[in-house]
Amino acid sequence: MVEWHRATVEAIHDETATARTLALRVEDWRGQLSGQHLDLRVTAPDGYQASREYSIASGASTDPDALVEVSVEELDDGEVSPYLVRGIEVGDMIEVRGPVGGYFVWKPEQAEPIQLIAGGSGVVPLMSMLRTHAGAGHPTPMRLLYSVRAPEFVFYTEELRRLAEKSAAHVMVDYAFTRQAPQGADRSVGRLSRTEVEMLTVSPELGPTTYVCGPNAFVEQIAGWLVELGHPASRVRTERFGGV
Ligand SMILES: Cc1cc2nc3c(=O)[nH]c(=O)nc-3n(C[C@H](O)[C@H](O)[C@H](O)COP(=O)(O)OP(=O)(O)OC[C@H]3O[C@@H](n4cnc5c(N)ncnc54)[C@H](O)[C@@H]3O)c2cc1C
C-alpha cells in the first residue's frame, strides 16, 4: 500500500479563469517520471475526506526537494476541483500519494518521434513530457496537437509558445479550437476530425509513439482513429480523465 505524504501548497497561479496550478512541497517525495499522476486528498474541518487523481505537470525529476506542480480545471458541479481552484490557499496542507503509473510515461531514452494529443486539461501530463524533452535538449521531434474550447482556456500559453519558438525543429504545437478561435485563424471552430488527426500528427511510417489524454470520449475517438490510420495499438498510449 503506497503511503500518503503531507504536502504544503507553496505557490498558486492562475492558468485560465477556471484553472489553477498548485506548486506543492511534498514530504519524502522521490520524484516522478513524465506522464505520471498522483492521488490528492483533502480533509475538511469536520474530518470528511475526498481524493482525486491529478497528473503531474512538472517535468521528470529525482530531486526530493523539487516542487511538484498540478494544474486543475474547475468542474462546475464537481466536489474537489472547485476547492482546488478557488478555495485552497498558499500554506494550506493536503496529502498526496504516488507517483502513480508506469505505462503513460515518456522517458528521454526513447528515440522515436513523439506525438502528443490533448483534449482540454489532458494537456497536463503532456506538458510534463514537453518540459522533460526541453530540459534534456532532446534531439527527437515532439509534436503537440491541443484541442481546447477557446484561446482563453489554453494552459501554459506562453511556455508553449516559447518552446515551439525556441526549438522550432523539434517541437511543434497545433491548436484545434472547438468553440471559439483567435481572430484570423485559418481553421474554423469545431471538434477534431479524422482527416485533421491524420494531417496534423506524425505519420505511422515514421514509427512514432502517440500519447492521447483528455476526457474519456475524446480519448476513445482519437485513439480509434489513430489505429485505423495505421498506428499499432501498442504505440498509442492513452490516459482518460473521466467525464464524457
Ligand atoms: C489519471 C487521471 C489524471 C487526471 N489529471 C487531471 C489533471 O491534471 N487536471 C484536472 O483538472 N483533472 C484531472 N483529472 C480529473 C480529476 O481526477 C477529477 O475527476 C476532476 O478534477 C473532477 O473532480 P471533482 O471532484 O471536481 O468532480 P466530481 O465531483 O468527481 O464529479 C463531478 C461531475 O463531473 C464529472 N467528471 C468527473 N471528471 C470529469 C472530467 N475530467 N471531465 C468532465 N467531467 C468530469 C463526473 O462524472 C460528475 O458528473 C484526472 C483524472 C485521472 C483519472
The ligand as an ORCA input file, in Angstrom:
! r2SCAN-3c Opt
* xyz 0 1
  C      -5.226      9.670    -14.166
  C      -6.031     10.947    -14.041
  C      -5.385     12.170    -14.091
  C      -6.116     13.362    -14.001
  N      -5.448     14.549    -14.094
  C      -6.147     15.709    -14.053
  C      -5.466     16.958    -14.215
  O      -4.241     17.021    -14.391
  N      -6.214     18.094    -14.151
  C      -7.565     18.051    -13.969
  O      -8.181     19.132    -13.897
  N      -8.227     16.875    -13.826
  C      -7.550     15.720    -13.845
  N      -8.212     14.526    -13.689
  C      -9.645     14.540    -13.321
  C      -9.762     14.627    -11.787
  O      -9.310     13.419    -11.191
  C     -11.196     14.828    -11.309
  O     -12.015     13.838    -11.887
  C     -11.739     16.199    -11.670
  O     -10.943     17.215    -11.073
  C     -13.187     16.320    -11.157
  O     -13.206     16.158     -9.776
  P     -14.385     16.822     -8.926
  O     -14.311     16.255     -7.555
  O     -14.375     18.297     -9.064
  O     -15.680     16.309     -9.668
  P     -16.634     15.101     -9.210
  O     -17.415     15.548     -8.028
  O     -15.795     13.874     -9.066
  O     -17.521     14.932    -10.489
  C     -18.484     15.928    -10.867
  C     -19.087     15.580    -12.204
  O     -18.119     15.751    -13.258
  C     -17.928     14.542    -13.986
  N     -16.478     14.459    -14.259
  C     -15.520     13.907    -13.471
  N     -14.306     14.051    -14.040
  C     -14.504     14.741    -15.180
  C     -13.630     15.222    -16.202
  N     -12.288     15.013    -16.157
  N     -14.172     15.914    -17.238
  C     -15.515     16.135    -17.297
  N     -16.386     15.710    -16.354
  C     -15.894     15.022    -15.319
  C     -18.412     13.448    -13.075
  O     -18.854     12.342    -13.822
  C     -19.547     14.161    -12.336
  O     -20.711     14.185    -13.125
  C      -7.518     13.326    -13.812
  C      -8.168     12.082    -13.751
  C      -7.443     10.921    -13.880
  C      -8.179      9.591    -13.837
*
